[in-house]
Amino acid sequence: MIEIEQLTKSYGPNHVVKDVSLKVPTGEIAAIVGTSGSGKTTLLRMINRLVEPSAGTIRIDGEDTSSQEAHALRRRIGYAIQGHGLFPHRTVGQNIATVPELLGWEKARVNARVDELLDLFQLDPDAYRDRMPSELSGGQQQRVGVARALAGEPGVLLMDEPFGALDPVIRQKAQEDLRAIQRRIGTTIVMVTHDIDEAISLGDRVAVMDDGCLLQYAPPAEIIARPATEFVGALVGAGERPYRMLSLIPVGDVTEDGSAEGKAISDEATARDAVAELLWSRRSSAPVARRGEVIGRVRLDALLEMGAAPA
Amino acid sequence: MRPGLVFRAALALVLAAFLIAPSSFAPVFRPFTQNDAPPIYLQADLLGLAAQHALLVVLAVAVGCVISIGLGILVTRPSGREFLPMSRAIANIGQTFPPIAVLALTVPALGFGPAPTFVALLLYGLLPIFENTLTGLSSVDRSVAEAARGSGMTDRQTLFQVELPLALPLILAGIRISTVISISTATIGSTVAARTLGEVIIAGLQSNNPAFILQGGLVVGAMAILTHDAFTWAEKAAARRAGRRVA
């Protein structure tokens, strides 16, 4: 659990972050979204004290972050950044081993951890351990960057535009992978992004920042349905609202008993994907399958109902 | 085998042979003498002279490295940034002030011998090492330095484990320039009684013997070329280790 209370950062008379308070429960993903200059990155960097707060407190699992040396604190907090920041003179394995080695783990434990993480990020340890970062593709570098951030088994992972340097196709895959890995290991994640789509699809909660102020901090559905200010509304985009709502709902939630014709839709797909599929194939309903087995059907009008403003 | 490597190996062999047994090269240098003057400089042991020449250069460059790299590190730290203009000025003055003038100014204080030459070489060699250290350290990718700090490295660990290894190829290039310049500049030390290979050249000038001038110049030149090549090789190795692709 991360508790941020009345956090402020000023450079002279300029307040970059103004009186921000928010809590991130253990095991959740908080996505901070805002335009450049909104203070979102400064807010993130205050959590691991790459930037020292001017006022306010941050507690991680009840412990004040200012109560220990900054570098010791950072070894307990994962940090992944845009453009990965891998050490070009160290192998993939050595990069991932950075924090465990700073923590003074035994060699055998470090090596086991490196291989475990390479496996987790779908990189064959024997093939990738001794490669140099320059020999990897952009997507692989990004995965190694996140693997390095997780190597010290941190309870908290901070991510600054982690997918910013990836092209859209790889980016979506990387986001899905991160979600899956996060569910598995249960790390609390705070991520910064300028992309509202990314914030809505990854965040359990979305924090919208503008000009140093936290405008709204709520689950994605609430951000979409009840934007706190005009700025939040504009960020979500009035024309996009129904589709964003639909993208939050799994098809499984709209499935009913019955049968339908044609190709089945996975119950894990989003309602948005299901609407697209039905429109495209000129159908009014489709079968829903869970791991290949049909469990019911989904109707277009039921799906469309989900895209309406909440009463 | 590459022709460049063969040439360098041959050059090193010839240099070694000449320094160990200079008299055997007499027929080579005889055409450059007049009136039966001696073709080979034998007033001093050439090998010993070359060793003292090299030692003077190594000492001056080593101390120059400590000062220049130290200053380069200092002015790239947040706490030392304000020293940047001053450090630049010191290194620039060292480079622009002619070494011969440094000799003239330091002899009254330090006396004749190797000391004034050491000071002249030291001052003359500061700038390339300092500027290259500065460029090397400030060209380390910001996201890499940021990742080092974010991973929990202390400032010292970031410097020694990340910044310096990545800056090493450029720092080595600075040391190379400085060393090669010093090898040739050290010859002027002989004018103030430092034992360097300049002695051979000056003896040639005084006795009007082109063979002495030629062999003094060739030995210094060969040492400079071989040193240059050794550093270039080390720079490439360091660049590879820094994860850069080397052509």
Interface residues (C-beta under 8 A of the other chain):
Chain A: N48 L50 H71 A72 L73 R74 R75 R76 Y79 I81 Q82 G83 H84 G85 L86 F87 P88 H89 R90 T98 V99 L102 M132 P133 S134 G145 R148 G152 L158
Chain B: D141 S143 V144 E146 A147 A148 R149 G150 S151 G152 M153 T154 Q157 V162 P165 L166 R241 A242 G243 R244 R245
